[in-house]
Amino acid sequence: MTGAGFPVPLLLMYARRDPTVPPRFGETFRERIPDARFVWLDEASHFAHVDAPERLVPHLVEILAP
């Protein structure tokens, strides 16, 4: 996928304390999809929508806003 672009805006958000999806996967996707916007969520887990909504929601609003 590198260099091919992505057909829609893509936001990759990864939690540094995710026991379900190790952070190394975030780095891999960041390298393979350079057109994506990438955000690390510090002090969040796999359930960032529950334990860090104040950090998650602004990024969602930004990418979804027209």
Backbone bond lengths (Angstrom), bond angles and torsions (degrees), N, CA, C in turn:
res aa  C-N    CA-C-N  psi(-1)  N-CA   C-N-CA  omega(-1)  CA-C   N-CA-C  phi
1 M - - - 1.441 - - 1.515 112.28 -
2 T 1.272 117.98 -16.81 1.453 120.63 -177.22 1.519 111.05 -56.46
3 G 1.332 115.41 128.17 1.450 120.71 177.53 1.516 114.27 82.01
4 A 1.310 118.37 -12.31 1.456 121.56 -177.17 1.523 112.05 -80.46
5 G 1.313 117.34 -16.89 1.455 120.20 -176.28 1.514 110.67 81.01
6 F 1.295 115.98 169.16 1.458 120.96 178.88 1.515 106.45 -125.29
7 P 1.338 119.05 136.86 1.466 121.49 -171.21 1.527 115.65 -70.25
8 V 1.325 118.42 -14.98 1.463 121.74 179.32 1.524 108.22 -138.87
9 P 1.341 117.76 160.88 1.466 118.74 175.37 1.528 109.76 -59.18
10 L 1.300 115.92 135.12 1.460 120.47 -176.71 1.518 109.60 -128.37
11 L 1.313 115.47 129.61 1.448 122.37 177.43 1.517 107.80 -116.26
12 L 1.315 116.42 119.69 1.460 121.90 176.14 1.519 107.23 -103.48
13 M 1.313 116.09 120.81 1.458 120.74 179.63 1.519 107.68 -123.10
14 Y 1.305 114.93 126.51 1.461 120.07 -179.15 1.512 110.36 -130.99
15 A 1.322 114.64 138.49 1.460 121.26 177.35 1.524 109.10 -91.04
16 R 1.292 115.43 136.49 1.470 119.85 179.89 1.528 112.85 -71.40
17 R 1.323 117.61 -18.84 1.465 121.30 179.88 1.521 111.83 -112.25
18 D 1.299 117.84 39.50 1.458 121.45 -176.18 1.531 110.40 -89.02
19 P 1.326 118.08 110.88 1.460 119.92 179.08 1.532 112.64 -79.61
20 T 1.334 116.87 -13.45 1.462 121.43 -178.04 1.523 111.70 -88.72
21 V 1.323 116.99 -46.83 1.465 122.90 179.09 1.533 106.65 -121.65
22 P 1.323 117.36 102.18 1.468 119.77 -176.88 1.534 112.29 -56.06
23 P 1.339 116.89 144.00 1.458 121.33 -178.66 1.531 114.44 -54.30
24 R 1.302 118.51 -25.49 1.469 119.77 179.84 1.530 111.76 -59.45
25 F 1.324 117.75 -27.13 1.461 120.40 177.73 1.521 110.49 -67.10
26 G 1.317 117.16 -35.99 1.457 120.19 176.43 1.510 111.18 -60.41
27 E 1.319 116.53 -45.25 1.463 120.71 178.35 1.523 111.46 -62.41
28 T 1.312 116.94 -39.42 1.470 120.95 178.85 1.521 110.58 -62.67
29 F 1.331 116.98 -47.32 1.461 119.61 179.74 1.527 111.18 -66.00
30 R 1.308 116.78 -36.84 1.469 120.54 177.69 1.523 110.59 -59.04
31 E 1.311 116.77 -42.19 1.466 121.25 179.11 1.527 112.13 -69.73
32 R 1.307 116.76 -37.70 1.475 120.82 -175.09 1.521 114.49 -84.44
33 I 1.311 117.23 -19.50 1.469 121.13 179.63 1.529 107.84 -127.52
34 P 1.309 117.50 73.51 1.471 120.51 -174.67 1.531 114.27 -64.71
35 D 1.334 118.23 -19.72 1.465 120.61 179.10 1.527 112.34 -77.37
36 A 1.315 117.56 -13.59 1.461 120.78 -177.95 1.519 110.70 -76.55
37 R 1.292 114.94 149.07 1.459 120.17 170.61 1.518 106.50 -83.36
38 F 1.304 117.65 136.04 1.460 121.83 -174.82 1.519 110.11 -122.60
39 V 1.319 116.33 134.19 1.464 121.47 -179.04 1.528 108.92 -136.08
40 W 1.321 115.46 129.65 1.461 120.90 169.71 1.519 107.70 -89.32
41 L 1.302 116.58 135.47 1.459 121.02 173.92 1.522 107.58 -105.90
42 D 1.321 115.17 103.39 1.459 120.04 177.07 1.523 109.31 -74.78
43 E 1.296 115.27 152.07 1.463 121.10 178.45 1.526 111.95 54.41
44 A 1.315 115.84 40.85 1.462 121.33 176.79 1.521 108.31 -138.16
45 S 1.309 115.63 159.34 1.459 120.74 178.37 1.524 108.98 -115.42
46 H 1.318 116.84 -165.25 1.463 121.88 177.60 1.537 110.34 -60.40
47 F 1.314 116.22 -24.43 1.460 121.66 -178.83 1.524 110.14 -103.19
48 A 1.305 116.05 53.37 1.472 122.18 -177.51 1.523 111.57 -59.02
49 H 1.312 117.79 -30.22 1.464 120.22 178.45 1.530 111.15 -64.69
50 V 1.337 117.05 -20.46 1.462 121.78 178.87 1.528 110.88 -98.07
51 D 1.352 116.90 -48.62 1.459 118.36 -172.81 1.523 115.13 -96.15
52 A 1.314 118.50 -4.33 1.470 119.85 177.59 1.532 112.07 -150.40
53 P 1.333 119.03 44.91 1.471 119.89 -176.90 1.526 113.07 -60.36
54 E 1.332 116.74 -30.86 1.468 119.48 -179.30 1.529 111.61 -66.77
55 R 1.315 118.08 -20.73 1.468 121.19 176.81 1.525 111.67 -98.16
56 L 1.305 117.15 -26.07 1.468 121.91 -178.52 1.532 112.44 -79.79
57 V 1.325 116.28 -49.26 1.467 121.71 -172.28 1.533 114.03 -58.36
58 P 1.324 120.88 -44.34 1.471 118.63 -179.85 1.535 113.40 -57.23
59 H 1.312 117.21 -35.60 1.466 120.22 178.55 1.529 110.97 -69.75
60 L 1.317 116.40 -37.48 1.463 120.23 178.01 1.528 110.79 -66.60
61 V 1.317 115.68 -45.31 1.470 120.10 179.49 1.523 110.26 -60.35
62 E 1.322 116.12 -42.60 1.471 119.80 -178.47 1.525 112.37 -61.43
63 I 1.311 117.44 -43.41 1.468 118.73 -176.92 1.536 112.08 -79.98
64 L 1.320 117.03 -25.25 1.468 119.65 -178.23 1.523 113.64 -90.78
65 A 1.316 117.32 -16.68 1.458 120.39 -179.45 1.534 109.83 -67.77
66 P 1.336 115.24 139.80 1.485 118.07 -179.95 1.518 112.43 -68.25
